[in-house]
Amino acid sequence: MDTRSEVIFDRNVIEFVTVAAEFCGFMERAEENSRKNFVDTSLKILPLLYLKAALLPECEVMGEDSPESYVTEEIYEILRMNIASVLGGKDDYLEVFLADMAYSDQPIKKNISEDLADIYQDLKDFIFVFQLGYNETMHDSLALCRENFELHWGQKLVNTMRALHSVKYSPDPDDEEVEQEL
């Protein structure tokens, strides 16, 4: 078995593929959930996704071409809007971990839905290539996904968890008004 095959069939890779596919499926069904269920489930799957990504073996891109992508701008936007509609007014949060914050006197507003859609895009493209079943492209897709985790979506994931934690555990005045009416 060549080195590429050894890496792509590593136990940590298989477990990451499983969790990534579960995450993607959950995001694709976002609109079927209440806000409470969506937030609760997200707060359980995101740490697992982070852990499995952190355990991925080191590997480098071997081919010259970029792996094929699946997520189009339309798929991305539909997913983002579905997540935003589930979160409603809780979609926005203030970002504190951007390099630009050091030079800004204004808070930087981010959206949970956009961050989750960004993570979804990388993972869905990765899963799509893995489903094709060609060892070289699977290997290159894994290397790219791991690099993107380190440089981009890993930080988005932990920032989004912070925002989702706030949605779940911060008192919501709108919810209190509804309870008082009952």
N, C-alpha and C positions, 0 to 999 in steps of 0.2 A: 504494500500500500504506500503511495507517495505521501509526502508531507502535507499536501493540500487536503487529501482525504482524511489523514489522521486528525487534522485540525477541525474540519467541518463536521466530523462525526464524534468529536470530543463530548464527553458527558455534559460539560458546562455549556457547550454550544447548543446541544439538543434541548437542554432545560431552558436556555434563553429563547430559542425558537418557540417552544411551547408557551412560555409566558408572553412573548411578543405577539403571538397569534391570538392568545386570549385577550390581551389588551386591545388589539385591533378590532376583534369581534365585538368587544364591549363598546368601544367608541362608535362602531357602525350601528349599534342598537341604542345609542344614547337617548334618542327621543322616546323610547319605550319606558324610560325610568322617571320616577319623581326626582326632584332635586335632591332630597334627602338620600334616596337610594343611590343615585349617581355619585354623590359626594362620598358616601360611606364606602362604596365599592372601589372608587378611584383611590381613596386613601389606603386601601388594602393592596391593590394591584400595583400601584406606582412604586412603593418601596421594594416589592419583590422584583419588579422590572429593573430597578436600579441595581439591586444586589446581583441579579443574574448578568446584567451588562458589565458590572465591575469584575465579575469572575471570568469573562471571556478571555481566551488565550490570545497572546500577541500574535499578529500575523500581518503580512504586508501584501498589498495589491501586486499580483503577478502579471496580469494581462495589461494590454495597452488601452483597451476600450473600457469606458465606464459601464457598469452593469445597467441593464434595462430598468426603466422605472415604470411604475404602475399608476401612481397617483397623479391625476391631471389637476389642473387648476380648478376645474368644475367639481371634481370629487372632493378636493380639499375644502372648497368654499361651502359646499353642502354640509359636509361633516362639521365644519366650524360653526355654521349657522344653527345646526341641530343642537350642538353642545351649548351654544350661547342661549338658545331658547329654553333649554332645561335649567340653566343657571339663572336666567333672568337678570335681575339687578345685581346679582352677586358675581357676575362675570369679571368685572374690573377689579384690579388690585394695583397697589403702588409698588413699583420695582425698586429694590435697594441694592441689588448686586450687579449693576451694569457699570462698566468702566466710565461711561458718560456721566454717571451720577456725580462724580468728583468735580465736574465742571458745570454742573447745572444748579441753578437756584430754584428750579421748579421740579416737583416730583414727576417721575416718569410713569405714566399709566400703561398697564399691560392688561391682557385678557387671558383668563384661564383657557377659554375656548381656542384662542389662537395658539397658545403654547401646546395644548393637547393635540391640536391639528398638526402642528409642526412635528411633534414626536411621532404621531401616527404616520405622517408622510414618510419619514425615514424608515420606520419599522415595517410599514406595509410594502414599501419598495423592496426591503430586505427579504421579507417573507415571500413576496412574489417571485423573486429570483430563486430562492430556496426551493419553491414548489416546482420550478422548471427542472431541477435535478441534475444540472451539469456541474461537475465538481469544480472546474476552474472558475466559473461565474459565481458559484456559491461561495467559494473561498474569497474572491474579490469583493463580493457583496458583504461578507462578514467583516473583512478588513475595513471597508468603508463605513459600515455601521458602527464598528468599534471606535473608529476615528471620530465620527460624528458625535458619538456619545461623549467622548472626552472633550471635544471642542464646542459642542452646541447643545444637543438635547439633554445631556446629563444635568447641566445647570438649569435648563428650563424645567426639567422634571422636579428637581428639589424646590425651585421657586414656586412652582405650581402646587406642590404639596403644602408649602407654607400658606399659600392663599386658600387652598381647600380646607386646611386645618382651621383657619379663621372662619370660613363659611360655616363649618360644622359646629365649632365651639364658642363662637362669639354670639352674645345675645342679639337677637334681631327684633327691633322695636315693632316691625310690622307683624311678626308672629305673636308678640305679646298683646297687641291690639285685638287680634283675632281671638285669642284665648279669653280676653276680658269680655268680649261680646258674647261668648258662649256662656 
